[in-house]
Each structure stands twice: as C-alpha cells, then as structure tokens.
Amino acid sequence: MLKALLLVLATASSLQPNEDDVSCTLDDGSIGECVPHHLCDINRFTVETGLAFITIYRNKSSPCLSYLDTCCPVPAERPPENPITPKRVLQTPRTGCGWRNSQGADLRTTGEKDGEAKFGEFPWMVAVMEIKPVNPVQPEGPKQVVYVGGGSLISLNIVLTAAHIVARAKSLRIRAGEWDTQTTKEIYPFQDRDVASVEIHKDFNGANLFFDVALLFLTRPVDSAPHVGVVCLPSPQDYALHGTRCFATGWGKEKFGKEGRYQTILRKVELPVVEHNACQTLLRMTRLSKHFKLHSSFICAGGERGPEICKGDGGSPLSCPIEAGSDRYMQSGIAAWRIGCGDEGNPGTYGNVAYLRDWIDEKVIANGFSTQSYIIS
C-alpha cells in the first residue's frame, strides 16, 4: 500500500549554505558568478536570450554547484534584486483544462535518465504536505512540513487527492509548480497554499481503501502560470479504455525495498490502463487470493515489467490523453494501492475518477465553487 514519506522540500530560506558562494572561474581564467542560465548571455546578465537546453544532472567539470546555473561574466552594472523571469516564447493561446507542456514550461532540459518529467510538464501536479509539530509532546512548539503524497489541481482553489493520505491530518498545505524538491532555482517559483477544509467521501474505508478520494479546498487560489494549471476530469462512466497509455507522476520511490529511492525531481511513468475484470484476474494471482473482488471505485494501470510509481505516490494523478496523440489530458485515476512494484502482470490500482465524478461535482458545488474549471470543452 502506498504510504507517506518524509521528504524535505526546498524553501527560499533552506538552501544549502554553499549555495551562497556564487563566484566561479570562466574558461579564460577570469572570475564570474553562477547565475540561472536564463539570466546570462555571452557578455552580461540578460533576460533576452530565450530558452537554453539545460542538462538536469550537474557536469562534474562545471564550476557551479547547481545544474540550473551557469558561470557568467560579471556585468558592469548589477542586475536588479527583484526576481526576473525570461521572456516567454510565443505560442498559440490554449484555453481550458488539461494542457500538458510536453517540452517543458519555458525551461528546456536534457539528460533525463530515470523518467524525470520536464519542468512544468504536468502543471496540475501538486505536493500535499502535513504541518506537524517537531516534537509531538509539544504541539504548540516549532513545526515541520512533511510531504505525504501527491494531488492535482482541478480548480485554482481545489486539489483532488486520495483520502488515505489526508484522513488523519490536522493541518495541510499544498505546493503547486514544484519540480525539483531540493532547489528553488527554477525559472518560475512554486506556490504554497494552506488548506482551509477537507472533504472525504463518506464511504471511504481505511482498511480496503474503497472510495479513496478527497478534495482539499484552499485558503486562497493558486495563481495560473506557465507551470501551474488545471487538469480535466472525465464525465461519469467515461472510463479510460483498456490499453490506453497514461502518465503516472510523483516524487515517490521508483521501486519497493531498500533499492528504491525517493525522487527529488518529479518523475513520470507511462502505463497502460488494464480492464477491470482483467485486473481482478491478475490480482487474484497475488497474495490477495482467488476470491479477491476488485471494487468498482478502482481502475487499474501498469503491470508491465519496469519502472512504476511506488511508495510515496498516494494521491497522485493518473493522467490520460483526451485524444490519442494530443497534449491535452484528463485525470482518470488517483493513486491508491498496489501489490509489489514494477512486476510484470501486477498492475496498480487507482481511484476511478469517472466513477467518483458525481461525488466530486456535488462537493465542489456544495462548497460554493463551479465545476466549469475541469469540464472538457
């Protein structure tokens, strides 16, 4: 079953001390400064250079500590201290929900080797965090923010996630626009929002995870941005078809056991949807026994040998193309549980969003919001 993980997320005040040392040596031996790629051209700091391709793993010969930085000649005049973002490449305006940035959001990367997503590739992806006391016996003392799972934006005010990761939490926060959890150097910042209220399905069962769905209503909306957006939801009974290739995303382990590693950069895995009865048959071959019945509130995906989502990815979306070959997606599943990870013939289970859609609409409306943000149009 997918459980929570303790993952320290970078904040503006929690950078490693050596990141404050920005001096570096250029190829000609002169002294420069390590700055984000988009702020440097051959002669000076600038925001005019457009997009650069950045290798996401630091070259050992690089004089800069962060792979997002480059050694740049020091300008005659210092750049302004206020955050600067690069000029956007003009694109055809896209309206509505579910738009994936398949090449990244104004930051092009190369060197992906473990299924890393592009920056802003899935703009609806969020991290769900619990605010907890550092010392449980001093609940009013210092607090820590602990990552507990994933979620998705279905509105700028609302996050869709799994009930099992938030059912016992007393104080929650979400982070939109996150990518690399160990740096704050991305060209667009993440956005943190506290959770004002939580709706959990009345039939949620913590033992077997039936109706494993929850909605998080934020204290204030996140801001729409190149790397922050809303996913579409399927209409009721619009189940993803068997064999449809969908993306599961998250920061959890890529495999079970001691060999598995939690991800710092958001990871994506392409998986096939498995038809309900076929999935039930496969799961009966596991320790669940031949009498296991797969509840209607679940759909299945995966079962291919190789990487899958694992521990720490509960609540994360399973995003399926609205039309084959398009860059527009709807969320068909919510990561729930699985037996094993990456084993051939052993698919994972996800909350069935189409099956749960009526409940989602009911709670969204009851809390004073519109369903229009996630309707496919």
C-alpha positions as CSV (number, residue, x, y, z in Angstrom):
1,M,0.0,0.0,0.0
2,L,1.3,3.5,-0.8
3,K,2.4,5.2,2.4
4,A,3.6,8.7,3.3
5,L,7.3,9.7,3.0
6,L,9.4,12.2,4.9
7,L,10.8,14.5,2.2
8,V,12.4,17.8,2.9
9,L,11.1,20.3,0.3
10,A,13.4,23.2,-0.5
11,T,12.3,26.7,0.5
12,A,13.8,30.1,-0.1
13,S,15.3,30.0,3.4
14,S,16.5,26.4,3.4
15,L,19.1,26.4,0.6
16,Q,22.4,24.7,1.4
17,P,24.9,27.1,2.9
18,N,27.4,26.7,0.0
19,E,24.8,27.9,-2.5
20,D,25.6,31.4,-1.1
21,D,29.0,31.2,-2.7
22,V,28.3,32.3,-6.3
23,S,31.8,33.0,-7.5
24,C,33.2,30.9,-10.3
25,T,36.0,30.8,-12.8
26,L,35.4,31.2,-16.6
27,D,37.3,29.3,-19.3
28,D,39.6,32.3,-19.8
29,G,40.5,32.3,-16.1
30,S,38.5,35.4,-15.2
31,I,36.1,35.5,-12.3
32,G,32.4,35.2,-12.9
33,E,29.3,34.5,-10.9
34,C,27.0,31.5,-11.0
35,V,23.5,32.6,-12.1
36,P,20.5,30.9,-13.7
37,H,21.0,30.2,-17.4
38,H,18.2,32.5,-18.5
39,L,19.9,35.5,-16.9
40,C,23.2,35.2,-18.8
41,D,24.4,35.7,-22.3
42,I,28.0,35.8,-23.5
43,N,28.7,39.3,-22.2
44,R,26.2,40.2,-19.5
45,F,23.2,39.3,-17.4
46,T,20.1,39.5,-19.6
47,V,16.6,38.2,-20.0
48,E,16.8,38.4,-23.8
49,T,18.4,35.1,-24.5
50,G,15.3,32.9,-24.8
51,L,15.5,29.2,-23.9
52,A,18.6,27.2,-23.2
53,F,18.8,23.4,-23.0
54,I,20.0,22.5,-19.5
55,T,21.3,19.1,-18.5
56,I,19.5,18.2,-15.3
57,Y,22.5,16.4,-13.8
58,R,25.4,18.7,-13.0
59,N,28.5,18.1,-15.1
60,K,31.4,17.4,-12.7
61,S,33.5,19.9,-14.6
62,S,31.0,22.7,-14.1
63,P,32.2,25.5,-11.8
64,C,28.7,26.0,-10.4
65,L,27.1,23.8,-7.8
66,S,23.6,23.8,-9.3
67,Y,22.8,22.3,-12.7
68,L,20.4,25.2,-13.2
69,D,23.3,27.8,-13.0
70,T,26.0,28.8,-15.5
71,C,29.2,30.7,-14.9
72,C,28.6,34.2,-16.3
73,P,30.8,37.2,-16.7
74,V,30.2,39.9,-14.1
75,P,28.4,42.8,-15.6
76,A,29.4,46.4,-15.3
77,E,26.0,47.0,-13.6
78,R,24.4,44.6,-11.2
79,P,21.1,43.2,-12.2
80,P,18.0,44.2,-10.1
81,E,17.5,42.1,-7.0
82,N,13.8,41.5,-7.7
83,P,13.1,38.2,-9.3
84,I,13.4,38.2,-13.1
85,T,11.8,35.7,-15.5
86,P,12.7,35.1,-19.1
87,K,10.6,36.3,-22.0
88,R,8.1,33.7,-23.0
89,V,8.3,32.0,-26.4
90,L,5.1,33.0,-28.2
91,Q,2.7,30.1,-28.5
92,T,-0.8,29.6,-29.8
93,P,-3.1,30.5,-26.8
94,R,-4.5,27.5,-25.1
95,T,-7.8,27.7,-23.2
96,G,-9.4,25.2,-20.9
97,C,-8.1,22.4,-18.7
98,G,-5.7,19.6,-19.2
99,W,-2.8,21.1,-21.2
100,R,0.4,19.2,-20.8
101,N,3.7,21.0,-21.5
102,S,5.4,18.1,-23.2
103,Q,8.6,20.1,-23.9
104,G,8.6,21.9,-20.5
105,A,7.4,25.3,-19.4
106,D,9.9,27.8,-20.7
107,L,12.8,25.7,-19.5
108,R,14.2,23.0,-21.8
109,T,16.1,20.2,-20.2
110,T,18.2,17.2,-21.4
111,G,19.9,14.3,-19.7
112,E,16.8,12.7,-18.2
113,K,17.7,9.1,-17.3
114,D,15.3,8.0,-14.7
115,G,12.0,9.1,-16.2
116,E,12.2,12.7,-14.9
117,A,9.4,14.9,-16.1
118,K,10.2,18.2,-17.8
119,F,9.8,21.4,-15.7
120,G,6.1,22.3,-15.7
121,E,5.2,19.3,-17.9
122,F,2.2,18.4,-15.8
123,P,1.1,21.7,-14.4
124,W,-1.8,20.3,-12.4
125,M,0.6,18.1,-10.3
126,V,0.9,19.2,-6.6
127,A,2.6,18.0,-3.5
128,V,0.4,17.5,-0.4
129,M,2.1,18.3,2.9
130,E,1.1,18.0,6.5
131,I,2.2,20.6,9.0
132,K,3.2,18.8,12.2
133,P,5.0,19.7,15.5
134,V,8.7,18.8,15.5
135,N,8.1,17.3,19.0
136,P,4.7,15.5,19.3
137,V,4.6,16.2,23.0
138,Q,4.8,20.0,22.3
139,P,2.0,20.5,19.8
140,E,2.3,24.3,20.1
141,G,6.1,24.3,19.5
142,P,8.1,24.5,16.3
143,K,6.5,23.0,13.2
144,Q,7.8,20.9,10.3
145,V,6.3,20.4,6.9
146,V,6.2,16.8,5.8
147,Y,5.3,15.5,2.3
148,V,2.6,12.9,2.5
149,G,1.6,12.4,-1.1
150,G,0.5,13.9,-4.4
151,G,-2.6,15.6,-5.7
152,S,-3.9,17.5,-8.7
153,L,-5.4,20.9,-9.3
154,I,-8.9,20.6,-10.6
155,S,-9.5,24.3,-10.0
156,L,-7.2,27.1,-8.8
157,N,-9.0,26.7,-5.4
158,I,-9.3,22.9,-5.2
159,V,-7.0,19.9,-5.1
160,L,-8.1,16.3,-5.8
161,T,-6.2,13.6,-3.9
162,A,-6.6,10.3,-2.1
163,A,-8.5,10.1,1.2
164,H,-5.9,7.7,2.8
165,I,-3.1,10.3,2.8
166,V,-5.1,13.1,4.4
167,A,-7.8,11.4,6.6
168,R,-5.8,11.7,9.8
169,A,-4.0,15.0,9.1
170,K,-4.9,18.0,11.3
171,S,-3.2,20.7,9.2
172,L,-2.4,20.5,5.5
173,R,-0.6,22.6,2.9
174,I,-0.2,22.1,-0.9
175,R,2.5,23.1,-3.2
176,A,1.8,23.8,-6.9
177,G,4.5,24.3,-9.5
178,E,7.1,22.2,-7.7
179,W,9.6,20.2,-9.8
180,D,13.0,19.7,-8.1
181,T,12.3,19.4,-4.4
182,Q,15.8,20.3,-3.4
183,T,16.3,23.6,-5.1
184,T,14.4,26.9,-5.5
185,K,16.3,27.9,-8.7
186,E,13.6,27.1,-11.2
187,I,12.7,30.0,-13.5
188,Y,9.2,30.2,-12.0
189,P,8.6,29.7,-8.3
190,F,6.4,27.1,-6.6
191,Q,3.3,28.3,-4.8
192,D,2.3,27.2,-1.3
193,R,-1.2,27.4,-0.1
194,D,-2.8,26.2,3.2
195,V,-5.8,24.0,3.1
196,A,-9.0,25.6,4.6
197,S,-11.2,22.4,4.6
198,V,-11.2,18.8,3.5
199,E,-14.0,16.7,2.1
200,I,-13.6,12.9,2.3
201,H,-16.0,10.5,0.7
202,K,-18.5,9.3,3.3
203,D,-18.0,5.7,2.2
204,F,-14.2,5.8,2.4
205,N,-12.9,2.7,4.1
206,G,-9.4,2.9,5.5
207,A,-8.9,-0.8,5.6
208,N,-9.6,-1.6,1.9
209,L,-9.4,2.0,0.5
210,F,-12.8,1.8,-1.2
211,F,-13.9,5.3,-2.3
212,D,-10.3,6.6,-1.7
213,V,-11.0,10.2,-2.7
214,A,-10.7,13.6,-1.0
215,L,-11.0,17.2,-2.0
216,L,-8.8,20.0,-0.5
217,F,-10.2,23.5,-0.5
218,L,-7.5,26.1,-0.3
219,T,-7.5,29.3,1.8
220,R,-6.8,31.2,-1.4
221,P,-6.4,30.2,-5.0
222,V,-3.1,29.5,-6.6
223,D,-2.1,31.8,-9.5
224,S,-2.3,30.4,-13.0
225,A,1.2,30.3,-14.5
226,P,3.1,28.6,-17.3
227,H,3.9,25.7,-14.9
228,V,0.6,25.8,-12.9
229,G,-2.7,24.8,-14.4
230,V,-5.8,22.6,-14.0
231,V,-6.4,19.1,-15.2
232,C,-9.7,18.0,-16.9
233,L,-11.9,15.3,-15.4
234,P,-13.7,12.6,-17.3
235,S,-17.5,12.6,-17.3
236,P,-19.3,9.9,-15.2
237,Q,-18.8,6.4,-16.7
238,D,-16.2,7.8,-19.2
239,Y,-13.7,5.2,-18.1
240,A,-10.3,5.0,-19.8
241,L,-10.2,2.2,-22.3
242,H,-8.1,-0.9,-21.9
243,G,-4.6,-0.3,-23.3
244,T,-4.8,3.5,-23.2
245,R,-1.3,4.8,-22.4
246,C,-1.4,7.2,-19.4
247,F,1.1,9.0,-17.3
248,A,1.5,8.4,-13.5
249,T,3.6,11.1,-11.8
250,G,5.0,11.7,-8.4
251,W,8.1,12.1,-6.1
252,G,7.8,8.6,-4.5
253,K,10.1,5.6,-4.9
254,E,10.7,4.0,-8.3
255,K,10.8,0.5,-6.7
256,F,10.0,-1.1,-3.4
257,G,12.5,-2.1,-0.8
258,K,16.0,-0.8,0.1
259,E,16.9,-0.5,-3.6
260,G,14.1,2.1,-4.1
261,R,15.0,5.8,-3.9
262,Y,12.7,8.8,-3.3
263,Q,12.8,11.2,-6.2
264,T,13.9,14.8,-6.0
265,I,12.8,15.7,-9.5
266,L,9.2,14.9,-10.4
267,R,9.1,11.6,-12.2
268,K,6.7,10.3,-14.8
269,V,5.9,6.7,-15.9
270,E,3.8,5.8,-18.9
271,L,1.4,2.9,-18.1
272,P,-1.3,1.1,-19.9
273,V,-4.9,1.0,-18.5
274,V,-6.0,-2.5,-17.6
275,E,-9.6,-3.5,-18.0
276,H,-11.4,-4.1,-14.7
277,N,-12.1,-7.8,-14.9
278,A,-8.7,-8.5,-16.4
279,C,-7.1,-6.6,-13.5
280,Q,-9.1,-8.6,-11.0
281,T,-7.9,-11.8,-12.5
282,L,-4.3,-10.7,-12.3
283,L,-4.6,-9.6,-8.7
284,R,-6.2,-12.9,-7.8
285,M,-2.8,-14.4,-8.7
286,T,-1.1,-12.4,-5.9
287,R,-1.4,-12.9,-2.1
288,L,-4.9,-11.4,-2.3
289,S,-6.1,-14.9,-3.2
290,K,-8.5,-16.3,-5.8
291,H,-11.5,-14.8,-4.0
292,F,-10.5,-11.2,-4.3
293,K,-13.0,-8.8,-5.8
294,L,-11.9,-5.5,-7.2
295,H,-14.2,-2.8,-6.1
296,S,-16.0,-0.6,-8.7
297,S,-14.3,2.5,-7.2
298,F,-11.0,1.4,-8.6
299,I,-9.4,1.2,-12.1
300,C,-6.0,-0.4,-12.8
301,A,-2.9,0.6,-14.8
302,G,0.5,-0.8,-15.2
303,G,1.6,-4.4,-14.9
304,E,4.5,-4.1,-17.3
305,R,8.0,-5.1,-16.2
306,G,10.0,-2.0,-15.4
307,P,9.5,1.3,-13.5
308,E,6.2,2.2,-11.9
309,I,5.0,4.5,-9.2
310,C,5.5,3.1,-5.7
311,K,5.7,4.1,-2.1
312,G,5.1,7.8,-1.5
313,D,2.9,8.4,-4.6
314,G,-0.5,8.0,-3.0
315,G,-3.0,10.6,-4.2
316,S,-1.0,11.4,-7.4
317,P,-2.9,11.6,-10.7
318,L,-3.1,9.1,-13.5
319,S,-3.4,11.4,-16.5
320,C,-4.7,10.0,-19.8
321,P,-4.9,11.7,-23.2
322,I,-8.3,13.1,-24.1
323,E,-7.5,12.3,-27.7
324,A,-4.7,9.9,-28.9
325,G,-1.6,11.9,-29.8
326,S,-2.8,15.1,-28.2
327,D,-1.2,17.2,-25.5
328,R,-4.5,17.5,-23.6
329,Y,-5.2,15.3,-20.6
330,M,-7.9,14.2,-18.2
331,Q,-7.3,12.6,-14.8
332,S,-8.7,9.1,-14.9
333,G,-7.1,7.8,-11.7
334,I,-5.9,8.7,-8.2
335,A,-3.0,6.5,-7.0
336,A,-4.3,4.2,-4.2
337,W,-2.5,0.9,-3.6
338,R,-0.6,-1.9,-5.2
339,I,0.9,-5.3,-4.5
340,G,4.6,-5.1,-5.4
341,C,6.0,-2.6,-7.9
342,G,7.2,-3.0,-11.4
343,D,6.4,-6.7,-11.6
344,E,5.0,-8.0,-14.9
345,G,1.4,-8.9,-14.7
346,N,0.9,-7.0,-11.5
347,P,-1.0,-3.7,-12.1
348,G,-1.5,-0.9,-9.6
349,T,-4.9,0.3,-8.5
350,Y,-6.2,3.9,-8.7
351,G,-9.4,5.6,-7.5
352,N,-11.7,5.7,-10.5
353,V,-12.3,9.4,-11.2
354,A,-15.2,8.8,-13.6
355,Y,-16.9,6.6,-11.1
356,L,-16.4,9.2,-8.4
357,R,-17.2,12.2,-10.6
358,D,-20.8,12.8,-9.3
359,W,-19.5,13.0,-5.7
360,I,-16.7,15.4,-6.8
361,D,-19.2,17.7,-8.5
362,E,-21.6,17.5,-5.5
363,K,-18.9,18.6,-3.0
364,V,-17.4,21.3,-5.3
365,I,-20.8,22.9,-5.7
366,A,-21.7,22.5,-2.0
367,N,-18.6,24.4,-1.1
368,G,-19.6,27.3,-3.4
369,F,-17.4,26.6,-6.4
370,S,-18.1,25.9,-10.1
371,T,-17.3,22.7,-11.9
372,Q,-16.5,24.5,-15.1
373,S,-12.8,24.6,-14.5
374,Y,-12.3,20.8,-15.1
375,I,-15.0,20.2,-17.7
376,I,-13.7,19.2,-21.1
377,S,-14.8,21.7,-23.7
